[in-house]
């Protein structure tokens, strides 16, 4: 192959990559604009765990904002967050369409399950936050309110619109990304970087690392930290079985 052919191939790859990125960006912007018109309802959906947690506490609850632009910017964040959440599988599909032509058939078969599992695990992490972790965390934080008998003045939560959204987004992304642990470990096993025995022997170190990561990725309360750490420990154990399965499959293939 001549130098001109190599340069032409490189340029065509860059053009293809640019096309995929533009498609992803346009798709994201279209969804972002659409989501903005429903931002108030989307924010209401994200506030629902808080509303349910305080429904029967006989206190007149509200969310406040202290800057003129705060609610507007919050709705922009909600719209972008939702648009990214929805278009994430489409972005993965564009990445797949870019790399697939350069892969052999067996490589495509090996990678395709991970592209399917990645958004599924991310969504599972988000679902866990929304339906379990957030309600428990909200009740935990509200337990520190005071009627004023022992503190002279009542201590009552008046959550800010932007701060509440930031907390929810942080937790959903933290759980969604952390739930990619089986995908990462399985890919490392496929390239021979780790094996099941390696993962088993270092289990005690991983437990410490997981709890440390949970402490960094979540608010400083035991509910969300334990709520992230326990699923990660379960996923780590499942990853060991997945890596073992990959090893057995690799042993059988040369003998086939």
N, C-alpha and C positions, 0 to 999 in steps of 0.2 A: 504493500500500500504506500502510495506516494505521500509526501508531506501535505500537498494540496488536498488530497482525499481526507487525511486526518483532520486538517483544519476545517474542511467542509463538514465532516461528521460532528466535530465539536460545536460548530456554529449551529448546526441543525438541532443538536441536543439542547443548546441554550435557548433556541427558538421554541422548542417543544416545552421546555420548563417554563419559559415566560408565558406561553399560552395557557398552561395548566394553572399557573399562579394567578393570571388575569381572570380565568374562569372562576377560581375559588374566591377571589376578591370581589368580583361582580356579584356572585351568588350571595356572599356574606353581606354586601351593601344592600342588595335588594331585600333580603330578610331583615336587615337592620331597620330599613325605612318602614317596612311593613310592621315590624314589632313595635316601633315607636308609637304608632297610632293606638296600639293596645297596651302601652306601657303601664297605664294605671291599673288595668286588670291583671297584668303580669306581676306587678308589684303586690297587688292584693293577694295573688296566689302565694307569693313568697312570704307574705306577712301572716298567712293563715296559721302556721304553727304557733306563732306568738298569740294570735287572737284566740285560738283554742285553749292555749295554756292558761290564759287569764280570763276566760269566759265567765267562770263562776266564782271569782274572788271578791265580788261586790265592790270593786274599785273602778272609778271612771277612767279607763285607760285611753291613751292617745299616743300618736307618734308626732314628734315636733321637728321643725327645722329652724335654724337660727341664722341662716344666711339667705338672702333673697333668691339666689340662684341654686340653692341646694336641692330643692325638689326637682327642678328642671334637669340638673346634672345627674341626679339619681335616676330619673326616667331614661336618660340617655344610656346610663350604665346598664340598667335593666334591659333595655332594647338590645344593646350590643351583647350582653351576657347571654340572652336568650337566642339571639341570632347565631352566635358562635356555638352554643350548645346544640342547636338544630343542624347547623351546616358542618359540624365536625365530621360526621360520616362521609359527607360529600367531599370534604377536603382530603380525607384518607383515600377516597376513590380516585381523586385526581393524582395523588401521589402514586397509587397503584398503577394507573394507566401510564404514568411516566416511566416507572421502573420495569414494568412487566415485559415490554418488548425485548429488553436486554437479558432476560432470565431464561434459563432452560426450563423445560416442563416440570422436572422434579423440584426445581427451586420455587416455581410458582405454587406448586402444590404445598410446599413446606411453609411458605410465607402467608398464603391466603388465609388460613385459620386465624393467624395473629391479627390481621387487618379486621377480621370480623369480631374477634374477642375484645379488641381494644375499646371500641365505643360501647360495647355491652358492659364491660367491667366499669367503664367510666360512669355510665348511667346507673349501674347498681350502687356505686359509691354515692351518687347524688340522691338516689332514692333512700338509702340508709340514713343520710343526713336529714332529709326532709321529714321522713315519717317516724324516725326513732331518736336520733341524736339531738336535733334541735328542740323538740318538746321537752326532753329530759334536761337539757342544758338550761333552757329558759326557766323551768321550774326551780332548778338549782340556784340560779342567779336571783330569782325573785324571793327565795327563802331568806335573803339578807335584808329585805325590807323591814322597816320598823314602824310601829304605831306611834312612837315617841315617848312611851312610858319609861324606857331606860335610856333614851338618847336625847331627852328634852324636846326635840323636834322630830316630826315624822321623817322617815327616810323612804322615799317612794321613787320608783323608776319612771322616768319620762324619756323613753328611748328616742334618739334622733333618727330621722328617716335614712340618712346616708350611712350612719354607723351601723344600723341594723342590716342594711343591704350589704355593706362591706363584710360583715360577719358571716352572713349566709353564703356569699360568693366565695369567701376564703375557705369555708368549711367544705363546700361542694367541690371546689378545685382540689383541695388537700386530699379529700377522700377519693375523688375520681382519679387523680394522678397516682396516689398510693396503691389503688386497686390494680394498677398495671404491673404489680410485682410478679405475678405468675408469667406474664408475657415476657418481661425482661429476663427473668431467670431461665425460661425455656429457650429464648433466643441465645443466651449465653451458653446454654448446654449444647445447642445445635452447632455452635462454632467451636466447641470443645474447651471453653474457658472455665466452666464449672462442671461438676458431676454430682450425682446424688450423695455419694459418700462425703464429698467436700461440704455439701449443705448440711448433712446430718452432724458432722463433727463440729461445725461452727454454729450449731443451733443456739447454744447459750449466749454467744456473743451477739447473735442476731436479735435475740429477745431484748437485750440491753439497747441495741441500736434502734429497734422499732419503738420502744418506749421513749427513747430520747428524741426520735424524729416526731413522734406524736406530740411530745411536749413543745417542740418548736413550731409545728404546723397548725396547732390548735390553740384556742384561748387557754389561759392558765386556770383550768378547772378540771377536776378528775373525771367528770362525765364525758366530755368530748375526747379527752386524752385516752381513757380506757376504751371509749367507743371506737376510736381509730385503731388502737393497738391490738385489741382482741381480733377483729376481722383480719388484720395484717398477719397476725400469728397463724390464723387458720389458713389464709392464702399461702403463707410460706410452707406450711405442711402439705398443702395441696400441690404446691410447686415441686416439692421433693418427689411426689408420686408422678407428676408430669415429666420431670427430668428422667426419672427411672424408666418410664415408658419410652421416652425418646432413645435412651441408651439401649434398651432391649430391641427396639426397632432397628437401630443402626447395626446391632450385632447380627440380626436376622437377614438384613438386606445383602451383605456380602456373601452370605451362605446360600442365598436363594438362587 
